Amino acid sequence: MSITDYLSADHQRCDTLFADAEAAAAENNLAAAETDFAAFLQGMLHHLAMEENVLFPAFEQASGNSMGPTRMMRMEHEQMRELFTQMGQALACGNTKTFAGLAETLLILMQQHNLKEEQILYPMSDRALGDTAQLIAQMQAIK
């Protein structure tokens, strides 16, 4: 399996969890929104950890470049984390409308981010890293 296939599938999994949280908030179902957002957040934090702790360092070492695409992806990850925090705070206050507005912003950011990863960084990683089975195993081992 390639890095592109593995991490793109994880993007889809996270997108589904996100859509569930968005739908619950749109229905003003606070309890479901909180539960679904918690599942999404756990999935996203795991995804970001796989990239930041395994993929990015391996790519940077293989390519000799830490100032290129991985730097931009890390910056976007930080923007996402800030939105995660704000969204969690909105739900903690029972404000599904604020949550929904933040979710729109996050959705745009994630769509653009995922496209860059799936079209540029992941294929570059597959080419630079060769046999990726061990790398994927390391990402799967992250808890």
Beta strands, then each sheet from edge to edge (+ up, - down):
end
